[in-house]
Amino acid sequence: MMYGMNFADMAYLEKASIQGGRIQYSRRKTGKIYDIKILPQLEEILNYYMKKEPESPFVFPVLKRDSPVLREKDIQWARLRYNKKLKVLASLCAIESNLTSYVSRHSFSTQAMMRDVPLMAISAMLGHSSIKTTEIYLKGLPVNILDDYNERVLT
């Protein structure tokens, strides 16, 4: 819903970054500016979390301390808890894949690719500085998609 935003960027997402139906923020790793339209599904989630801790400047309840070192520890701890809960969910749903916070970023890019979003757009959405990075990230099209393309060519 937010271009495959990574966990640390979500942790640092400020309520002030949400204005006029859009999220505007700078990616911590690259400094790239994002301007994302808030779709109804995302709006519901944002509203829930923004009301949860009204005094916090952050959307999500991850950062509890002020120093940069302690905030990094807050992120590590929250990511660890999140990933453990994902493993429980995977088990309950009989999903054999190793689910992690990073998998959601890959899932976003794969779903975009499978819906014929141009590689340049996927790369921009993920904040990659090179198409090569995006190509490595995607690791090629699934076999069923290749089969579909083959059928299109032959019919």
Secondary structure, DSSP 8 states (H G I E B T S, - for coil): --TT--HHHHHT-BGGGEETTEEEEE-TTT--EEEEE--HHHHHHHHHHHHHSTT-SBSSTT---SSHHHHHHHHHHHHHHHHHHHHHHHHHTT--S---HHHHHHHHHHHHHHTT--HHHHHHHHT-S-HHHHHHHHTS--HHHHHHHHHHHH-
